[in-house]
Amino acid sequence: MNNASASSSLRAAFSHCVQQVRNYDYHHYLCLLELPHNMRKAAFAIRALNVETARAMDVASDPRIGLMRLVWWQEAIDKIYANKSIEHPTAQALLSVVHENKISKGWLKRSVEARINDARKEIGDAPEKIEDLEKYAEDTMSTNLYLTLQAGGIRSTAADHAASHIGKASGLLLLIKSLPYHANRNRHFSYIPTEVAAKHGLLVQHGGQAEIHLDSREGLSEAVFEMASVANVHLQKARDLAGTVPTEARPVLLPAVPTQVLLDSLRKVNFDVFDPRLARGILGMPPLLYQLKLKWHSWRGKY
């Protein structure tokens, strides 16, 4: 492949990443547009990988096919770091990013491995404690922020700590928002920890096995409130660190804004995840208002 065609292929790969994020992760797409130009390519490639792995099980006609796709991505990361070309636009973009920036293979692998472990859960399995969900949220969401900070050459313990808290908050709230989707697919597995479910009367013994049922709207709302409260604590901890976070790191941490939007939307519907208002606009907020809120935070250097 000559230089011109290679350059054209790489542009197409990055364009694919941007489109994937825009189509399937719109609230984060708008966040990435606020990044400096020199950070956007890496950020879109990293977030596109997250889109690929997050959707793998949902788009597969058979869970085994979804799991195979996730394992393929796990192996693809090894090939990327071995400088081997892969015929997939997101992988091609990542290959370019990895060799232009010093980003951690460990974080990339960790994000995919967390999806694989989740996909391998048996029907009826559920996390025992909310700490299990926090770890999953960090492995799948905080890693995107860690990698984007690395790609931007930003080395800051405070920024990393803030990214950890924002990823955990975002991950927890997005899992909460996904509960109706998983219920509609008739999946027994729920992202409500069994400890929380038992406390609010959602844990039912069936055939000698405990299952989480979402029949009680009141109990479900109470469980969601408890989980959302943990997310809120993480969000506040991230913002408490703002004074020590370098200015150049703050645009990377803008996903705190959609996290707050989703938290506020849950409050407005009294933590009823089946309320149709949550599905309106962007995370329950009118699109124009969401964009103005994001722009305001970006302009002020806040997150």
VOGURO-191654 format. One record per residue (C-alpha): z, x, y; chain; residue number from 0. Coordinates in steps of 0.1 Angstrom, whole numbers, plus 5000, padded with zeros to 4 digits. Each point is the difference from the previous one (the first is absolute). Example, Ala and Ser with C-alpha at 12.3 -4.5 7.8 and 13.67 -1.06 7.14 Angstrom:
BEGIN
+------+------+------+-----+-----+
!    Z !    X !    Y ! mol ! seq !
+------+------+------+-----+-----+
! 5078 ! 5123 ! 4955 !   A !   0 !
! 4993 ! 5014 ! 5034 !   A !   1 !
+------+------+------+-----+-----+
This chain:
BEGIN
+------+------+------+-----+-----+
!    Z !    X !    Y ! mol ! seq !
+------+------+------+-----+-----+
! 5000 ! 5000 ! 5000 !   A !   0 !
! 4990 ! 5015 ! 5034 !   A !   1 !
! 5023 ! 5001 ! 5030 !   A !   2 !
! 4984 ! 4970 ! 5017 !   A !   3 !
! 5003 ! 4977 ! 4970 !   A !   4 !
! 5035 ! 5013 ! 4992 !   A !   5 !
! 5011 ! 4992 ! 5035 !   A !   6 !
! 4984 ! 4965 ! 4998 !   A !   7 !
! 5017 ! 4993 ! 4967 !   A !   8 !
! 5034 ! 5011 ! 5015 !   A !   9 !
! 4995 ! 4977 ! 5030 !   A !  10 !
! 4992 ! 4971 ! 4976 !   A !  11 !
! 5032 ! 5008 ! 4980 !   A !  12 !
! 5022 ! 4999 ! 5031 !   A !  13 !
! 4983 ! 4968 ! 5012 !   A !  14 !
! 5008 ! 4985 ! 4966 !   A !  15 !
! 5037 ! 5009 ! 5004 !   A !  16 !
! 5001 ! 4984 ! 5035 !   A !  17 !
! 4984 ! 4968 ! 4987 !   A !  18 !
! 5023 ! 4998 ! 4970 !   A !  19 !
! 5031 ! 5003 ! 5022 !   A !  20 !
! 4986 ! 4975 ! 5025 !   A !  21 !
! 4992 ! 4975 ! 4972 !   A !  22 !
! 5032 ! 5002 ! 4980 !   A !  23 !
! 5027 ! 5015 ! 5022 !   A !  24 !
! 4990 ! 4987 ! 5035 !   A !  25 !
! 5034 ! 5003 ! 5016 !   A !  26 !
! 5001 ! 5037 ! 4991 !   A !  27 !
! 4963 ! 5004 ! 5010 !   A !  28 !
! 5009 ! 4991 ! 5035 !   A !  29 !
! 5029 ! 5025 ! 4999 !   A !  30 !
! 4977 ! 5028 ! 4990 !   A !  31 !
! 4977 ! 4993 ! 5029 !   A !  32 !
! 5028 ! 5011 ! 5023 !   A !  33 !
! 5002 ! 5035 ! 4985 !   A !  34 !
! 4984 ! 5029 ! 5017 !   A !  35 !
! 4963 ! 5005 ! 4990 !   A !  36 !
! 5008 ! 5033 ! 4981 !   A !  37 !
! 5025 ! 4982 ! 4977 !   A !  38 !
! 4980 ! 4968 ! 4992 !   A !  39 !
! 4977 ! 5013 ! 4973 !   A !  40 !
! 5029 ! 5013 ! 4979 !   A !  41 !
! 5021 ! 4968 ! 5007 !   A !  42 !
! 4972 ! 4977 ! 4989 !   A !  43 !
! 4993 ! 5020 ! 4968 !   A !  44 !
! 5037 ! 5000 ! 4991 !   A !  45 !
! 5004 ! 4963 ! 5008 !   A !  46 !
! 4968 ! 4992 ! 4981 !   A !  47 !
! 5015 ! 5016 ! 4968 !   A !  48 !
! 5029 ! 4977 ! 5005 !   A !  49 !
! 4977 ! 4970 ! 5002 !   A !  50 !
! 4982 ! 5011 ! 4968 !   A !  51 !
! 5033 ! 5004 ! 4980 !   A !  52 !
! 5017 ! 4969 ! 5015 !   A !  53 !
! 4971 ! 4978 ! 4990 !   A !  54 !
! 4992 ! 5015 ! 4966 !   A !  55 !
! 5021 ! 4976 ! 4979 !   A !  56 !
! 4990 ! 4969 ! 5022 !   A !  57 !
! 4963 ! 5004 ! 4997 !   A !  58 !
! 4999 ! 5009 ! 4963 !   A !  59 !
! 4991 ! 4972 ! 4976 !   A !  60 !
! 5023 ! 5016 ! 4974 !   A !  61 !
! 5033 ! 5019 ! 5009 !   A !  62 !
! 4989 ! 5028 ! 4977 !   A !  63 !
! 4969 ! 5006 ! 5021 !   A !  64 !
! 5022 ! 5001 ! 5031 !   A !  65 !
! 5022 ! 5025 ! 4984 !   A !  66 !
! 4970 ! 5021 ! 4990 !   A !  67 !
! 4988 ! 5000 ! 5036 !   A !  68 !
! 5034 ! 5013 ! 5012 !   A !  69 !
! 5000 ! 5027 ! 4974 !   A !  70 !
! 4965 ! 5009 ! 5012 !   A !  71 !
! 5013 ! 5005 ! 5035 !   A !  72 !
! 5029 ! 5021 ! 4987 !   A !  73 !
! 4974 ! 5023 ! 4983 !   A !  74 !
! 4978 ! 4999 ! 5030 !   A !  75 !
! 5027 ! 5016 ! 5022 !   A !  76 !
! 5002 ! 5029 ! 4976 !   A !  77 !
! 4962 ! 5004 ! 5002 !   A !  78 !
! 5001 ! 4998 ! 5038 !   A !  79 !
! 5026 ! 5029 ! 5002 !   A !  80 !
! 4978 ! 5019 ! 4975 !   A !  81 !
! 4971 ! 4996 ! 5026 !   A !  82 !
! 4980 ! 4979 ! 4975 !   A !  83 !
! 4976 ! 4974 ! 5014 !   A !  84 !
! 5005 ! 4964 ! 4990 !   A !  85 !
! 4975 ! 4972 ! 5004 !   A !  86 !
! 5022 ! 4976 ! 5019 !   A !  87 !
! 5000 ! 4997 ! 5038 !   A !  88 !
! 5038 ! 4999 ! 5004 !   A !  89 !
! 5003 ! 5030 ! 4977 !   A !  90 !
! 4973 ! 5019 ! 5020 !   A !  91 !
! 5018 ! 4993 ! 5032 !   A !  92 !
! 5033 ! 5012 ! 4986 !   A !  93 !
! 4984 ! 5031 ! 4987 !   A !  94 !
! 4988 ! 5009 ! 5035 !   A !  95 !
! 5034 ! 4991 ! 5015 !   A !  96 !
! 5020 ! 5020 ! 4974 !   A !  97 !
! 4979 ! 5031 ! 5007 !   A !  98 !
! 5001 ! 4997 ! 5038 !   A !  99 !
! 5038 ! 4992 ! 5002 !   A ! 100 !
! 5031 ! 5012 ! 4982 !   A ! 101 !
! 5011 ! 4968 ! 4983 !   A ! 102 !
! 5023 ! 4998 ! 4970 !   A ! 103 !
! 4985 ! 4993 ! 4966 !   A ! 104 !
! 5035 ! 4989 ! 4990 !   A ! 105 !
! 5001 ! 4971 ! 5024 !   A ! 106 !
! 4965 ! 4988 ! 4990 !   A ! 107 !
! 5009 ! 5002 ! 4964 !   A ! 108 !
! 5033 ! 4983 ! 5006 !   A ! 109 !
! 4984 ! 4970 ! 5016 !   A ! 110 !
! 4976 ! 4994 ! 4971 !   A ! 111 !
! 5026 ! 5007 ! 4974 !   A ! 112 !
! 5023 ! 4973 ! 5015 !   A ! 113 !
! 4971 ! 4975 ! 4997 !   A ! 114 !
! 4994 ! 5010 ! 4964 !   A ! 115 !
! 5037 ! 4996 ! 4991 !   A ! 116 !
! 5000 ! 4966 ! 5016 !   A ! 117 !
! 4969 ! 4990 ! 4981 !   A ! 118 !
! 5015 ! 5010 ! 4967 !   A ! 119 !
! 5030 ! 4977 ! 5004 !   A ! 120 !
! 5003 ! 4973 ! 4973 !   A ! 121 !
! 4998 ! 4963 ! 5009 !   A ! 122 !
! 5035 ! 4990 ! 5010 !   A ! 123 !
! 5010 ! 5034 ! 5012 !   A ! 124 !
! 5015 ! 5001 ! 5035 !   A ! 125 !
! 5018 ! 5026 ! 5020 !   A ! 126 !
! 5038 ! 4999 ! 4994 !   A ! 127 !
! 5011 ! 5011 ! 5035 !   A ! 128 !
! 4985 ! 4999 ! 5034 !   A ! 129 !
! 5001 ! 5038 ! 5000 !   A ! 130 !
! 4973 ! 4999 ! 4974 !   A ! 131 !
! 4978 ! 4981 ! 5024 !   A ! 132 !
! 5008 ! 5024 ! 5028 !   A ! 133 !
! 4989 ! 5029 ! 4979 !   A ! 134 !
! 4968 ! 4982 ! 4991 !   A ! 135 !
! 4994 ! 4992 ! 5037 !   A ! 136 !
! 5005 ! 5037 ! 5009 !   A ! 137 !
! 4977 ! 5012 ! 4973 !   A ! 138 !
! 4972 ! 4977 ! 5009 !   A ! 139 !
! 5004 ! 4995 ! 5038 !   A ! 140 !
! 5020 ! 5028 ! 5015 !   A ! 141 !
! 4977 ! 5025 ! 4983 !   A ! 142 !
! 4971 ! 4988 ! 5021 !   A ! 143 !
! 5020 ! 5009 ! 5031 !   A ! 144 !
! 5011 ! 5034 ! 4986 !   A ! 145 !
! 4965 ! 5009 ! 4992 !   A ! 146 !
! 4986 ! 4989 ! 5034 !   A ! 147 !
! 5027 ! 5021 ! 5017 !   A ! 148 !
! 4990 ! 5030 ! 4979 !   A ! 149 !
! 4963 ! 4995 ! 5007 !   A ! 150 !
! 5008 ! 5000 ! 5037 !   A ! 151 !
! 5019 ! 5033 ! 4997 !   A ! 152 !
! 5032 ! 4983 ! 5010 !   A ! 153 !
! 5031 ! 5016 ! 4985 !   A ! 154 !
! 5031 ! 4981 ! 5010 !   A ! 155 !
! 5030 ! 4991 ! 4979 !   A ! 156 !
! 5008 ! 4971 ! 5024 !   A ! 157 !
! 4964 ! 4986 ! 4997 !   A ! 158 !
! 5002 ! 5003 ! 4962 !   A ! 159 !
! 5034 ! 4981 ! 4999 !   A ! 160 !
! 4986 ! 4973 ! 5023 !   A ! 161 !
! 4969 ! 4998 ! 4978 !   A ! 162 !
! 5022 ! 4996 ! 4969 !   A ! 163 !
! 5018 ! 4971 ! 5016 !   A ! 164 !
! 4969 ! 4983 ! 5014 !   A ! 165 !
! 4982 ! 5002 ! 4966 !   A ! 166 !
! 5030 ! 4986 ! 4982 !   A ! 167 !
! 5003 ! 4971 ! 5025 !   A ! 168 !
! 4963 ! 4993 ! 4999 !   A ! 169 !
! 4998 ! 5002 ! 4962 !   A ! 170 !
! 5030 ! 4977 ! 4995 !   A ! 171 !
! 4986 ! 4973 ! 5024 !   A ! 172 !
! 4965 ! 5002 ! 4985 !   A ! 173 !
! 5014 ! 4995 ! 4966 !   A ! 174 !
! 5019 ! 4970 ! 5013 !   A ! 175 !
! 4968 ! 4986 ! 5016 !   A ! 176 !
! 4982 ! 5004 ! 4966 !   A ! 177 !
! 5024 ! 4978 ! 4981 !   A ! 178 !
! 4979 ! 4968 ! 5003 !   A ! 179 !
! 4969 ! 5019 ! 4989 !   A ! 180 !
! 5017 ! 5012 ! 4968 !   A ! 181 !
! 5015 ! 4966 ! 4994 !   A ! 182 !
! 4965 ! 4984 ! 5002 !   A ! 183 !
! 4987 ! 5024 ! 4975 !   A ! 184 !
! 5027 ! 4987 ! 4976 !   A ! 185 !
! 5015 ! 5034 ! 4996 !   A ! 186 !
! 5036 ! 5001 ! 4988 !   A ! 187 !
! 5006 ! 5034 ! 5016 !   A ! 188 !
! 5015 ! 4997 ! 5034 !   A ! 189 !
! 5008 ! 5026 ! 5026 !   A ! 190 !
! 5034 ! 4984 ! 5005 !   A ! 191 !
! 5027 ! 5023 ! 4985 !   A ! 192 !
! 5020 ! 4984 ! 4972 !   A ! 193 !
! 5033 ! 5006 ! 5019 !   A ! 194 !
! 4987 ! 4981 ! 5030 !   A ! 195 !
! 4985 ! 4973 ! 4979 !   A ! 196 !
! 5032 ! 4994 ! 4980 !   A ! 197 !
! 5020 ! 4998 ! 5032 !   A ! 198 !
! 4978 ! 4972 ! 5014 !   A ! 199 !
! 4995 ! 4980 ! 4968 !   A ! 200 !
! 4965 ! 5011 ! 4992 !   A ! 201 !
! 5007 ! 5018 ! 4967 !   A ! 202 !
! 4995 ! 4977 ! 4970 !   A ! 203 !
! 5007 ! 5007 ! 4963 !   A ! 204 !
! 4969 ! 4991 ! 4979 !   A ! 205 !
! 4997 ! 5008 ! 4964 !   A ! 206 !
! 5028 ! 5025 ! 5002 !   A ! 207 !
! 4983 ! 5018 ! 5029 !   A ! 208 !
! 5008 ! 4998 ! 5037 !   A ! 209 !
! 4971 ! 4989 ! 5021 !   A ! 210 !
! 4996 ! 4995 ! 5038 !   A ! 211 !
! 4989 ! 4966 ! 5010 !   A ! 212 !
! 4991 ! 4991 ! 5036 !   A ! 213 !
! 5006 ! 4963 ! 4996 !   A ! 214 !
! 5030 ! 4998 ! 5024 !   A ! 215 !
! 4986 ! 5003 ! 5035 !   A ! 216 !
! 5034 ! 5003 ! 5015 !   A ! 217 !
! 5011 ! 5028 ! 4976 !   A ! 218 !
! 4966 ! 5017 ! 5005 !   A ! 219 !
! 5005 ! 5000 ! 5037 !   A ! 220 !
! 5034 ! 5015 ! 4997 !   A ! 221 !
! 4987 ! 5027 ! 4977 !   A ! 222 !
! 4972 ! 5008 ! 5024 !   A ! 223 !
! 5024 ! 5001 ! 5029 !   A ! 224 !
! 5022 ! 5026 ! 4981 !   A ! 225 !
! 4969 ! 5021 ! 4993 !   A ! 226 !
! 4986 ! 4997 ! 5035 !   A ! 227 !
! 5034 ! 5010 ! 5014 !   A ! 228 !
! 4997 ! 5033 ! 4981 !   A ! 229 !
! 4966 ! 5005 ! 5015 !   A ! 230 !
! 5013 ! 4993 ! 5035 !   A ! 231 !
! 5027 ! 5027 ! 4995 !   A ! 232 !
! 4973 ! 5025 ! 4992 !   A ! 233 !
! 4979 ! 4990 ! 5030 !   A ! 234 !
! 5030 ! 5004 ! 5023 !   A ! 235 !
! 5008 ! 5034 ! 4986 !   A ! 236 !
! 4964 ! 5011 ! 5006 !   A ! 237 !
! 5003 ! 4989 ! 5036 !   A ! 238 !
! 5033 ! 5016 ! 5005 !   A ! 239 !
! 4982 ! 5033 ! 4993 !   A ! 240 !
! 4974 ! 4994 ! 5027 !   A ! 241 !
! 5017 ! 5023 ! 5025 !   A ! 242 !
! 4996 ! 5030 ! 4976 !   A ! 243 !
! 4965 ! 4992 ! 4987 !   A ! 244 !
! 4973 ! 5022 ! 5016 !   A ! 245 !
! 4976 ! 4981 ! 5023 !   A ! 246 !
! 4970 ! 5010 ! 4979 !   A ! 247 !
! 5016 ! 4983 ! 4969 !   A ! 248 !
! 5006 ! 4966 ! 5016 !   A ! 249 !
! 4965 ! 4986 ! 4996 !   A ! 250 !
! 5003 ! 5007 ! 4962 !   A ! 251 !
! 5031 ! 4979 ! 4999 !   A ! 252 !
! 4984 ! 4969 ! 5016 !   A ! 253 !
! 5001 ! 4982 ! 4967 !   A ! 254 !
! 5035 ! 4992 ! 5011 !   A ! 255 !
! 4984 ! 4974 ! 5023 !   A ! 256 !
! 4984 ! 4978 ! 4973 !   A ! 257 !
! 5032 ! 5004 ! 4980 !   A ! 258 !
! 5020 ! 4985 ! 5028 !   A ! 259 !
! 4973 ! 4973 ! 5004 !   A ! 260 !
! 5004 ! 4990 ! 4964 !   A ! 261 !
! 5037 ! 5000 ! 5002 !   A ! 262 !
! 4999 ! 4978 ! 5031 !   A ! 263 !
! 4976 ! 4976 ! 4982 !   A ! 264 !
! 5023 ! 4997 ! 4971 !   A ! 265 !
! 5029 ! 4992 ! 5023 !   A ! 266 !
! 4979 ! 4972 ! 5017 !   A ! 267 !
! 4994 ! 4983 ! 4966 !   A ! 268 !
! 5037 ! 5005 ! 4989 !   A ! 269 !
! 4989 ! 5025 ! 4974 !   A ! 270 !
! 4980 ! 4974 ! 4981 !   A ! 271 !
! 4971 ! 5021 ! 4985 !   A ! 272 !
! 4981 ! 4969 ! 4991 !   A ! 273 !
! 4997 ! 4988 ! 5036 !   A ! 274 !
! 4963 ! 5000 ! 5009 !   A ! 275 !
! 5007 ! 5014 ! 5034 !   A ! 276 !
! 5005 ! 5034 ! 4984 !   A ! 277 !
! 4963 ! 5001 ! 4990 !   A ! 278 !
! 4987 ! 4993 ! 5035 !   A ! 279 !
! 4986 ! 5026 ! 5023 !   A ! 280 !
! 5013 ! 5035 ! 4994 !   A ! 281 !
! 5032 ! 4999 ! 4980 !   A ! 282 !
! 5008 ! 4966 ! 5015 !   A ! 283 !
! 4992 ! 5010 ! 5036 !   A ! 284 !
! 4969 ! 4990 ! 5020 !   A ! 285 !
! 4975 ! 5029 ! 4998 !   A ! 286 !
! 4996 ! 5005 ! 5038 !   A ! 287 !
! 5038 ! 5001 ! 5004 !   A ! 288 !
! 5004 ! 5024 ! 4972 !   A ! 289 !
! 4974 ! 5024 ! 5015 !   A ! 290 !
! 5016 ! 4998 ! 5034 !   A ! 291 !
! 5034 ! 5008 ! 4985 !   A ! 292 !
! 4986 ! 5029 ! 4981 !   A ! 293 !
! 4982 ! 5013 ! 5031 !   A ! 294 !
! 5032 ! 4996 ! 5021 !   A ! 295 !
! 5020 ! 5021 ! 4976 !   A ! 296 !
! 4972 ! 5026 ! 4998 !   A ! 297 !
! 4996 ! 5003 ! 5037 !   A ! 298 !
! 5038 ! 5004 ! 5005 !   A ! 299 !
! 5002 ! 5026 ! 4972 !   A ! 300 !
! 5023 ! 4978 ! 4980 !   A ! 301 !
! 5001 ! 4988 ! 4964 !   A ! 302 !
+------+------+------+-----+-----+
